[in-house]
């Protein structure tokens, strides 16, 4: 019997577009997010105290746009995943969900090219949850999530594989790390075999001597 409290759900999807300090680019990003989500996005502004003169960055300046979707998330996520051919690198997964990028918005099903917007991409962050996770976010008497109820990276991967048919990929760094580990294991095995061969060579004279004495004893009897 499936435990309903253990079932994983999509809590929210956050769409984000970094546009830089140009207000026209920010406006284009906001129009695209509204077109994809059907909701009104908000500007992403530079936090207080951050100022980069070389990039014309100052506190309160709008440098992007974002929108958070909490309803009909699975339907939207299915469309967004189709834009990346249902493939996400394992490095994009965490214990709370996963993220990925779409290079061109026209790759999303049902989203047509708009000459006024041009071509650009967006970033998607998906947050997962289990029933009862709200106790860590509520204002009054909030509590930590128990270890057995927390989500792991492996849980997130298994969820999207079973729910949406996602294929997880290894990027270059992950593949390099895996091959390095295998090489270390192989080297360790080779060293073990070499030690075993050396030990057998060292013990062989003693074994031969024992066998010779046994043979002599049998001949005497």
C-alpha positions in Angstrom: 0.0 0.0 0.0 1.3 3.4 -1.0 1.9 5.9 1.8 0.2 9.1 0.8 2.4 11.2 3.0 5.4 9.9 1.1 4.1 10.9 -2.3 6.1 13.6 -4.0 4.4 16.7 -5.5 5.4 19.7 -7.6 5.2 22.6 -5.1 6.0 25.4 -7.6 7.7 26.3 -10.8 9.8 29.5 -11.1 10.5 30.9 -14.5 13.4 33.4 -14.6 15.0 35.6 -17.4 18.1 37.6 -16.8 18.0 40.7 -19.0 20.7 43.0 -17.8 20.2 46.7 -17.0 18.5 47.6 -20.3 14.8 48.3 -19.4 13.7 47.3 -23.0 15.2 43.8 -22.5 13.5 43.5 -19.1 10.2 44.4 -20.7 10.6 41.8 -23.4 11.4 39.2 -20.7 8.3 40.1 -18.8 6.1 39.8 -21.9 7.5 36.4 -22.7 7.0 35.0 -19.1 3.4 36.2 -19.2 2.9 34.6 -22.6 4.2 31.2 -21.2 2.6 31.2 -17.8 -0.5 33.2 -18.3 0.4 35.1 -15.1 1.8 38.6 -14.4 5.5 38.4 -13.7 7.5 40.7 -11.5 10.8 42.5 -12.0 14.0 41.0 -10.5 15.8 43.9 -8.9 19.4 44.4 -7.6 19.5 43.9 -3.8 20.4 46.8 -1.5 24.1 47.4 -1.1 25.2 45.9 -4.4 26.7 48.3 -6.8 28.9 47.5 -9.8 29.9 50.6 -11.7 31.5 48.8 -14.6 28.2 47.0 -15.4 26.0 50.0 -14.5 24.5 48.0 -11.7 23.0 49.9 -8.7 20.6 48.9 -5.9 16.9 48.7 -6.9 17.7 48.5 -10.7 15.6 45.9 -12.6 17.9 43.4 -14.3 15.4 40.6 -15.1 12.0 39.2 -14.6 10.5 36.2 -12.9 7.2 34.5 -12.2 6.2 31.7 -9.8 3.4 29.2 -10.8 1.7 27.1 -8.1 -1.4 25.9 -9.9 -1.5 23.4 -12.8 2.2 22.9 -12.4 2.4 19.4 -13.8 0.8 20.4 -17.1 3.2 23.3 -17.6 6.2 21.3 -16.5 5.4 18.6 -19.0 5.5 21.3 -21.8 8.7 22.8 -20.6 10.4 19.4 -20.4 9.5 18.6 -24.0 11.5 21.7 -25.0 14.7 19.9 -23.7 13.7 16.5 -25.2 13.0 15.2 -21.7 16.7 15.2 -20.9 18.2 16.7 -17.7 21.8 16.3 -16.4 22.0 14.6 -13.0 24.0 17.6 -11.8 20.9 19.8 -12.1 19.1 17.8 -9.3 19.2 18.7 -5.6 17.3 17.4 -2.5 14.6 20.1 -3.1 14.0 19.7 -6.8 15.9 20.5 -10.0 16.5 23.2 -12.6 17.3 23.5 -16.3 17.5 26.0 -19.1 15.8 26.4 -22.4 17.9 28.2 -25.1 15.0 29.3 -27.3 11.4 29.8 -26.1 10.0 28.6 -29.5 11.1 25.1 -28.5 8.2 25.1 -25.9 5.1 23.5 -27.4 2.2 25.9 -28.1 4.5 28.9 -27.8 4.9 30.6 -31.2 7.6 33.0 -32.4 6.8 36.7 -31.7 8.8 39.1 -34.0 8.4 41.8 -31.3 10.2 39.7 -28.7 12.9 38.1 -30.9 14.7 34.9 -29.7 16.0 34.3 -26.3 15.8 31.7 -23.5 14.9 31.3 -19.9 15.7 29.4 -16.7 13.3 27.0 -14.9 13.5 26.0 -11.3 11.2 23.3 -10.0 10.6 22.9 -6.3 9.3 19.5 -5.0 7.5 18.7 -1.7 5.8 16.0 0.3 2.6 16.5 2.3 3.4 18.1 5.6 6.3 20.3 4.3 4.4 23.4 5.2 5.3 23.1 8.8 8.8 24.4 8.1 7.5 27.5 6.4 4.5 28.6 8.6 5.0 31.7 10.7 3.7 30.2 13.9 5.2 27.2 15.6 7.3 26.1 12.6 9.1 22.8 12.8 12.0 21.0 11.0 11.2 18.2 8.6 12.2 14.8 10.0 15.0 13.0 8.3 12.9 10.1 7.1 10.4 12.5 5.5 13.0 14.7 3.7 13.5 14.6 0.0 16.9 13.4 -1.4 18.5 14.0 -4.8 17.7 10.4 -5.7 14.0 10.8 -4.8 13.8 13.8 -7.1 15.4 11.9 -10.0 13.1 8.9 -9.4 10.0 11.1 -9.3 10.6 12.9 -12.7 11.6 9.6 -14.3 8.4 7.9 -13.3 6.0 10.9 -13.5 7.3 12.6 -16.7 9.6 10.0 -18.4 12.7 12.2 -18.0 16.0 10.8 -19.0 18.9 11.9 -16.7 22.2 12.6 -18.4 25.8 12.9 -17.2 27.6 16.0 -18.1 31.3 16.1 -18.8 32.4 16.7 -15.2 30.2 13.9 -13.9 31.5 11.5 -16.5 35.0 12.5 -15.8 34.5 11.9 -12.0 32.9 8.5 -12.7 35.7 7.4 -14.9 38.3 8.6 -12.4 36.5 6.6 -9.6 36.5 3.5 -11.9 40.1 4.0 -12.7 40.9 4.2 -8.9 38.9 1.0 -8.3 40.7 -0.8 -11.1 44.1 0.4 -9.9 43.2 -0.8 -6.4 42.2 -4.2 -7.7 45.4 -4.5 -9.7 47.4 -3.6 -6.6 45.5 -6.3 -4.7 46.2 -8.9 -7.4 49.9 -7.9 -7.5 50.1 -8.3 -3.7 48.4 -11.7 -4.0 50.8 -12.9 -6.7 53.8 -11.7 -4.6 52.5 -13.4 -1.5 52.0 -16.7 -3.4 55.6 -16.5 -4.7 56.9 -15.9 -1.2 54.8 -18.8 0.3 55.5 -21.2 -2.6 58.9 -22.4 -1.3 57.4 -23.1 2.2 54.5 -24.9 0.6 56.8 -27.0 -1.6 58.9 -27.9 1.5 55.8 -29.0 3.4 54.6 -31.1 0.5 58.0 -32.7 0.2 58.0 -33.7 3.9 54.5 -35.1 3.6 55.6 -37.2 0.6 58.7 -38.5 2.5 56.5 -39.5 5.4 54.2 -41.4 3.2 57.1 -43.2 1.5 58.5 -44.2 4.9 55.2 -45.6 6.0 
